[in-house]
Amino acid sequence: MKGVTHIVLTLATAILILAPAIPTLTTPAAIIGAVLFILGAFLGSITPDIDMGKGSAIFHAEIPGANGKKFPLTPVFGHFINTFCYKPVRFVFHLIFGDKIYAKHGHRELPHSPIGIFFMSVLLTFYIWLVCFALSFIPPLSFLANNPLIFVFGASFFFGCLMHLVEDTCDIAGVHYLYPFVFRRLRGKLLGDGTDTRPRVYTAILLIAAVILCAASFIFKTFAVSRILTAVVLWIIFLLVSGVPAKKQNRDLN
């Protein structure tokens, strides 16, 4: 699936989850938390394709599908994740499981598995915490020690990576959720080359649902479970409409 599709679908889902909380974003901390949630989801949405090498969107400042607009933080983040998160985790997995962790066609391996993105997210959060802890010894920056916003970003990054996997499950290549123990992929029938119109329909539905929940939050008291449940139900429907589960394929399929 194309990078722009991952970004749009992930951000639409993030907006849906965030929408009912908009009336409560009245403090600087709350606004910063919301921004970090969106930023983490954005970066996470394109991180699993890091196993494609330098062609991955995470290594380039230009935002896919944004008409040449650039975000300079993306390649900096991409190279950091590649060097300090992806490669160390892959090294450990290679020591444990051997060469079987490498995809035959060099794509949809460790970063396209729940266990892979989990450990990458944990490492990233640890690095951010470590930097903030060190900076907290500077008196004006003491608030950085164990700041909950560190974990907000780490969780949102994991969320973005997880959404990437869910979105790739819809297409014909699929995702092996039990990697590196089982190399069988759960997949759908959606074409990931950008010609299939279903992802655009999914995005529109997610955004409409976000507007409805946001409007309802101004009238009724809503709870976090309602927005999360809405997102889960919609994605179950999207997976079914995409033909999941289609006939399972082995790791040779890319």
HUUR-V908843 format. One record per pair of residues at least 12 apart in sequence whose C-alpha atoms are under 8 Angstrom apart, sorted by the first residue. I is the first residue (numbers start at 1). J is the second residue. Records with the same first field share a line. If there is no record, write none. Layout:
I: J ; J
//
This chain:
1: 167 ; 168 ; 171 ; 191 ; 192 ; 193 ; 194
2: 192 ; 193 ; 194
3: 46 ; 57 ; 64
4: 63 ; 64 ; 65
5: 194 ; 199
6: 45 ; 46 ; 163 ; 164 ; 167
7: 42 ; 45 ; 46
8: 203
9: 167 ; 199 ; 202 ; 203
10: 41 ; 42 ; 45 ; 160 ; 163 ; 164
11: 38 ; 41 ; 42
12: 203 ; 206 ; 207
13: 206 ; 207 ; 231
14: 37 ; 38 ; 41
15: 38 ; 207 ; 210
16: 206 ; 207 ; 209 ; 210 ; 211 ; 213 ; 227 ; 231
17: 210 ; 224 ; 227 ; 228 ; 231
18: 34 ; 227
19: 210 ; 211 ; 213 ; 214
20: 210 ; 213 ; 214 ; 215 ; 216 ; 217 ; 222 ; 227
21: 214 ; 217
22: 214
23: 217 ; 218
33: 149 ; 152 ; 153
36: 149 ; 152 ; 153 ; 156
37: 152 ; 153 ; 156 ; 157
38: 156
39: 153 ; 156 ; 157
40: 153 ; 154 ; 155 ; 156 ; 157 ; 158 ; 160
41: 156 ; 157 ; 158 ; 159 ; 160 ; 161
42: 157 ; 160
43: 58 ; 74 ; 157 ; 160
44: 156 ; 157 ; 158 ; 159 ; 160 ; 161 ; 162 ; 164
45: 157 ; 160 ; 161 ; 162 ; 163 ; 164
46: 58 ; 160 ; 161 ; 164
47: 78 ; 111 ; 161
48: 108 ; 111 ; 112 ; 117 ; 161 ; 164 ; 165
49: 107 ; 108 ; 111 ; 112
50: 78 ; 82 ; 111
51: 106 ; 107 ; 108 ; 109 ; 110 ; 111
52: 106 ; 107
58: 74 ; 75 ; 77 ; 78
59: 74 ; 75 ; 76 ; 78 ; 79
60: 74 ; 75
61: 73 ; 74 ; 75
81: 120 ; 124
85: 120 ; 121 ; 123 ; 124
86: 111 ; 120
89: 116 ; 119 ; 120
90: 110
97: 180
100: 180
101: 179 ; 180
103: 251 ; 252
104: 251 ; 252
105: 252 ; 254
107: 254
108: 175 ; 254
109: 179
110: 179 ; 180
112: 165 ; 175 ; 176
113: 165 ; 175 ; 176 ; 177 ; 178 ; 179
114: 162 ; 165 ; 177 ; 178
115: 179
117: 158 ; 161 ; 162
118: 158
121: 154 ; 155 ; 157 ; 158
122: 154
124: 154
125: 150 ; 151 ; 153 ; 154
128: 150
129: 145 ; 146 ; 150
132: 144 ; 145 ; 146
133: 145 ; 146
168: 187
169: 186 ; 187 ; 188 ; 239 ; 244
170: 187 ; 188 ; 189 ; 190 ; 238 ; 239 ; 242 ; 243 ; 244
171: 187 ; 188 ; 189 ; 190 ; 191 ; 192 ; 242
172: 187 ; 188 ; 189 ; 190 ; 191 ; 192
173: 185 ; 187 ; 188 ; 253 ; 254
174: 186 ; 187 ; 188
175: 187
183: 250 ; 251
184: 248 ; 249 ; 250 ; 251
185: 248 ; 249 ; 250 ; 251
186: 244 ; 245 ; 246 ; 248 ; 249
187: 243 ; 244 ; 245 ; 246 ; 247 ; 248
188: 239 ; 242 ; 243 ; 244 ; 245 ; 246
189: 242 ; 243 ; 244 ; 246
190: 242 ; 243
198: 242
202: 238
206: 231 ; 234
213: 227
//
